[in-house]
Amino acid sequence: MAVEGANREASRWLQAFGKALANHDIAGATLLFEKECYWRDLVSLTWTLKTFEGRDEVKAMLSATLAAAKPANVVQLGPATEANGAIEAWFAFETATGRGNGHLRLRNGKCWTMLTTLQELKGFEEKAGRARERGVEQGVHPDRLSWAERRRLEESALGMERQPYVVIIGGGQSGLALAARLKRLQVPALVIEKNERAVPSTSGRRKRSFWSSVPNKCRISPLPASGA
Ligand SMILES: Cc1cc2nc3c(=O)[nH]c(=O)nc-3n(C[C@H](O)[C@H](O)[C@H](O)COP(=O)(O)OP(=O)(O)OC[C@H]3O[C@@H](n4cnc5c(N)ncnc54)[C@H](O)[C@@H]3O)c2cc1C
């Protein structure tokens, strides 16, 4: 099938799906899925990580979540593609509380697999890109505080006027990366490091620590592969 054909089919399906969700038409939305279908939701509708298998489970999940989650604005992202007899497309959507992205695979015009993932909470968008916090304030500001002064104020307020929501044990690579991410999400976090300084370095480490940090597990998608 040419790209236009795949696009047409994906966008037609997404429109019908969006319309069914907006109308709270759970039976109609469920009929857009194949009998053998898989919907994996990461937090967006269910607030948990779960895969729903088959129309009955999809229907039960929608019945339990649709009224509160209010999924809407389902929009295709980028062109659809076709591989091993399935049409694939990415899409964006909103819920009452957040915004998410999803992935869809269609077989014979019906949904075979769907992934929905929550990306951000409304009102708590990450300070990234143009919204990123600036380290330096350019221009003439007589009372401007330097980065170090602001840092000292922030440090002295944390735990006193501003309580941390998260305590991170260990200021190594993972601890610092998590702290930086939480800061961009405006979640106050406190890093506790047993050494004098938090340094994400490997110097002076015991060999055992190396082996304990090597990724020793892999994540396997519970969704079936194309052509499976
Ligand atoms: C010899 C060696 C060479 C390596 N070379 C590389 C490399 O070249 N490139 C690379 O990408 N990776 C390398 N690694 C791996 C890399 O160092 C680790 O993957 C990475 O440091 C893991 O980060 P982490 O934050 O999970 O753990 P760590 O970096 O181990 O950080 C954990 C932190 O927690 C602190 N801590 C522990 N317990 C407590 C406690 N109870 N209270 C408070 N603080 C605590 C520790 O002091 C430490 O600072 C190497 C590792 C070793 C050992």
The ligand as an SDF file (V2000), in Angstrom:
LIG
                    3D

 53 58  0  0  0  0  0  0  0  0999 V2000
   35.9490    1.1620   37.3690 C   0  0  0  0  0  0  0  0  0  0  0  0
   34.7090    1.6560   36.6790 C   0  0  0  0  0  0  0  0  0  0  0  0
   34.7930    2.2610   35.4250 C   0  0  0  0  0  0  0  0  0  0  0  0
   33.6550    2.7360   34.7670 C   0  0  0  0  0  0  0  0  0  0  0  0
   33.7640    3.3520   33.5550 N   0  0  0  0  0  0  0  0  0  0  0  0
   32.6940    3.8840   32.9590 C   0  0  0  0  0  0  0  0  0  0  0  0
   32.8190    4.6180   31.7200 C   0  0  0  0  0  0  0  0  0  0  0  0
   33.9010    4.7690   31.1840 O   0  0  0  0  0  0  0  0  0  0  0  0
   31.6990    5.1230   31.1510 N   0  0  0  0  0  0  0  0  0  0  0  0
   30.4740    4.9590   31.7400 C   0  0  0  0  0  0  0  0  0  0  0  0
   29.4900    5.4540   31.1810 O   0  0  0  0  0  0  0  0  0  0  0  0
   30.3360    4.2800   32.8870 N   0  0  0  0  0  0  0  0  0  0  0  0
   31.4000    3.7500   33.5060 C   0  0  0  0  0  0  0  0  0  0  0  0
   31.2490    3.0590   34.6760 N   0  0  0  0  0  0  0  0  0  0  0  0
   29.9060    2.8460   35.1740 C   0  0  0  0  0  0  0  0  0  0  0  0
   29.3680    4.0920   35.8770 C   0  0  0  0  0  0  0  0  0  0  0  0
   30.2850    4.5480   36.8090 O   0  0  0  0  0  0  0  0  0  0  0  0
   28.1110    3.6900   36.5710 C   0  0  0  0  0  0  0  0  0  0  0  0
   27.2010    3.1500   35.6320 O   0  0  0  0  0  0  0  0  0  0  0  0
   27.4540    4.9090   37.1990 C   0  0  0  0  0  0  0  0  0  0  0  0
   28.3480    5.5560   38.0510 O   0  0  0  0  0  0  0  0  0  0  0  0
   26.2310    4.4360   37.9870 C   0  0  0  0  0  0  0  0  0  0  0  0
   25.6490    5.5840   38.5260 O   0  0  0  0  0  0  0  0  0  0  0  0
   24.7790    5.5120   39.8350 P   0  0  0  0  0  0  0  0  0  0  0  0
   24.3940    6.9240   40.1550 O   0  0  0  0  0  0  0  0  0  0  0  0
   23.6990    4.5220   39.6610 O   0  0  0  0  0  0  0  0  0  0  0  0
   25.7340    4.9070   40.9470 O   0  0  0  0  0  0  0  0  0  0  0  0
   27.0300    5.5640   41.5680 P   0  0  0  0  0  0  0  0  0  0  0  0
   27.7750    6.3980   40.5710 O   0  0  0  0  0  0  0  0  0  0  0  0
   27.7220    4.4290   42.2190 O   0  0  0  0  0  0  0  0  0  0  0  0
   26.4390    6.5740   42.6470 O   0  0  0  0  0  0  0  0  0  0  0  0
   25.8830    6.1580   43.8660 C   0  0  0  0  0  0  0  0  0  0  0  0
   26.1640    7.2490   44.8740 C   0  0  0  0  0  0  0  0  0  0  0  0
   25.4560    6.9720   46.0550 O   0  0  0  0  0  0  0  0  0  0  0  0
   26.2730    7.2450   47.1710 C   0  0  0  0  0  0  0  0  0  0  0  0
   25.7480    6.4150   48.2540 N   0  0  0  0  0  0  0  0  0  0  0  0
   25.7140    5.0730   48.3350 C   0  0  0  0  0  0  0  0  0  0  0  0
   25.1150    4.6810   49.4710 N   0  0  0  0  0  0  0  0  0  0  0  0
   24.7530    5.8060   50.1280 C   0  0  0  0  0  0  0  0  0  0  0  0
   24.0770    6.0610   51.3500 C   0  0  0  0  0  0  0  0  0  0  0  0
   23.6550    5.0630   52.1280 N   0  0  0  0  0  0  0  0  0  0  0  0
   23.8650    7.3430   51.7150 N   0  0  0  0  0  0  0  0  0  0  0  0
   24.2620    8.3560   50.9280 C   0  0  0  0  0  0  0  0  0  0  0  0
   24.9200    8.1970   49.7570 N   0  0  0  0  0  0  0  0  0  0  0  0
   25.1500    6.9250   49.3510 C   0  0  0  0  0  0  0  0  0  0  0  0
   27.6570    6.8570   46.7170 C   0  0  0  0  0  0  0  0  0  0  0  0
   28.6580    7.5180   47.4780 O   0  0  0  0  0  0  0  0  0  0  0  0
   27.6370    7.3560   45.2510 C   0  0  0  0  0  0  0  0  0  0  0  0
   28.0880    8.6640   45.1020 O   0  0  0  0  0  0  0  0  0  0  0  0
   32.3860    2.5720   35.3460 C   0  0  0  0  0  0  0  0  0  0  0  0
   32.2950    1.9620   36.6260 C   0  0  0  0  0  0  0  0  0  0  0  0
   33.4560    1.5270   37.2790 C   0  0  0  0  0  0  0  0  0  0  0  0
   33.3410    0.8950   38.6630 C   0  0  0  0  0  0  0  0  0  0  0  0
  1  2  1  0
  2  3  1  0
  2 52  2  0
  3  4  2  0
  4  5  1  0
  4 50  1  0
  5  6  2  0
  6  7  1  0
  6 13  1  0
  7  8  2  0
  7  9  1  0
  9 10  1  0
 10 11  2  0
 10 12  1  0
 12 13  2  0
 13 14  1  0
 14 15  1  0
 14 50  1  0
 15 16  1  0
 16 17  1  0
 16 18  1  0
 18 19  1  0
 18 20  1  0
 20 21  1  0
 20 22  1  0
 22 23  1  0
 23 24  1  0
 24 25  2  0
 24 26  1  0
 24 27  1  0
 27 28  1  0
 28 29  2  0
 28 30  1  0
 28 31  1  0
 31 32  1  0
 32 33  1  0
 33 34  1  0
 33 48  1  0
 34 35  1  0
 35 36  1  0
 35 46  1  0
 36 37  1  0
 36 45  1  0
 37 38  2  0
 38 39  1  0
 39 40  1  0
 39 45  2  0
 40 41  1  0
 40 42  2  0
 42 43  1  0
 43 44  2  0
 44 45  1  0
 46 47  1  0
 46 48  1  0
 48 49  1  0
 50 51  2  0
 51 52  1  0
 52 53  1  0
M  END
$$$$
